[in-house]
């Protein structure tokens, strides 16, 4: 007969308390946010002592009582105490997450989805905290379901996923926060892009100063790409606001999902180089300048008119409308107010009106591997100082009303020369492959 305590905590954060990602000055620092990425192992086996992410359905448990048998359903089966949450947990809203503390694992398993089967009893030796709970911390966060994969790069939908992860990964206690054990959140049947979801979760961990342990579930190529991106961010001290700006601009170029990271590298260097056709400055005179040209050539009216045009371009660089010329900015127009629901509100309404979604895509099991740096404060998430749901007296859900107005992005991405030049004199030619070669694996 098992004895102990299990705690369920429903978290809610008011939208006004979310970070302003466009103004976030935090940087990716290896000493503050160490990252371990592995293509082998599972969250429940190698993530002991960490905050383990449940890739949840908005109806907690998903199809565990039916025919579902993927990441969330498997966790509910091997830790059956989690099933209790289905009795009192309503559908999760965009600003909510569910924290489950103290559950015990009773079973071992093998396979996944259709190949899943019981593999014997499991003796859980996880120590207990002062409240009698197993030191097993699970947080359930539900990702959006994208019928069209291109929708997930819309600013409003990326913002929803960022804030959802921020609610789940939050640590209100004063004790040091343990690392987060996660993986390809919402990247099965929900149609999410693993590269994007990995970057979004990394951004949240950097803001909250929580280490990250990421499992790619057998995908070695993804492991190398995510680690390469992390190393690039660390080496260049990239700010969270810069990452967010590039993510918002990615959709405007109509590139496929597998070009997200190469686009980010190129966009970062382009912004640092400040390439612009209006960056025209008069050349500085050298000390040993050649003799001036003949008077007839120096006063050529065509040259004078060209010089005047150049000066006008430079003067009007910051304000093209100051000289009576129309602006050449390609800013996306502001959303118009209308009676129609926004895309995210429509998705959420459909999301809450139907039952559990289809099973996630099959991910082959892999052999476990050791995780270095599992030493965490064992008092975390325990004790009498736990904070209950923030703003419980203000809990309400308001759907945003509005109509998403499509911008006018270019027909194709900006054309680059075959040599991959960054366009900055003195930097030399660069290729996307050079960045990966430099980063290593």
JOGIPE-V979417 format. One record per backbone hydrogen bond with DSSP energy under -1.0 kcal/mol. NH is the residue of the N-H (numbers start at 1). CO is the residue of the C=O. Records with the same first field share a line. If there is no record, write none. Layout:
NH = CO + CO
This chain:
5 = 132
7 = 101
9 = 99
11 = 97
13 = 95
17 = 14
18 = 15
21 = 19
23 = 20
28 = 238
33 = 29
36 = 212
38 = 214
46 = 42
47 = 43
50 = 47
51 = 179
52 = 137
53 = 181
54 = 139
56 = 54 + 141
62 = 59
64 = 61
66 = 63
68 = 63
74 = 70
75 = 71
76 = 72
77 = 73
78 = 74
79 = 75
82 = 79
83 = 80
84 = 81
85 = 82
86 = 83
87 = 84
89 = 85
92 = 58
96 = 93
97 = 11
98 = 140
99 = 9
100 = 138
101 = 7
102 = 136
106 = 78
108 = 120
110 = 117
113 = 69
115 = 112
116 = 113
117 = 110
119 = 108
122 = 106
129 = 133
132 = 129
135 = 127
136 = 134
138 = 100
139 = 52
140 = 98
141 = 54
146 = 190
151 = 148
152 = 149
153 = 150
154 = 151
158 = 154
159 = 155
160 = 156
161 = 157
162 = 158
163 = 159
164 = 160
165 = 161
166 = 162
167 = 163
168 = 164
169 = 165
180 = 211
181 = 51
182 = 213
185 = 183
187 = 184
191 = 188
192 = 186
197 = 193
198 = 194
199 = 195
200 = 196
201 = 197
202 = 198
203 = 199
204 = 200
205 = 201
206 = 202
207 = 203
208 = 204
210 = 205
212 = 34
213 = 180
214 = 36
215 = 182
216 = 38
218 = 39
220 = 218
223 = 219
224 = 220
225 = 221
226 = 222
227 = 223
228 = 224
229 = 225
230 = 226
231 = 227
232 = 228
233 = 229
234 = 230
235 = 231
236 = 232
238 = 233
240 = 26
241 = 24
243 = 239
244 = 240
245 = 241
246 = 242
247 = 243
248 = 244
249 = 245
250 = 246
253 = 250
254 = 251
259 = 256
260 = 257
263 = 259
264 = 260
265 = 261
266 = 262
267 = 263
268 = 264
269 = 265
270 = 266
271 = 267
272 = 268
273 = 269
274 = 270
275 = 270
279 = 276
280 = 278
298 = 294
299 = 295
300 = 297
304 = 300
305 = 301
306 = 302
307 = 303
308 = 304
309 = 305
310 = 306
311 = 307
312 = 308
313 = 309
314 = 310
315 = 311
316 = 312
317 = 314
322 = 319
324 = 321
342 = 400
346 = 342
347 = 343
348 = 344
349 = 345
350 = 346
351 = 347
352 = 348
380 = 377
382 = 379
394 = 391
402 = 340
403 = 336
420 = 417
427 = 424
430 = 420
435 = 431
436 = 432
437 = 433
438 = 434
439 = 435
440 = 436
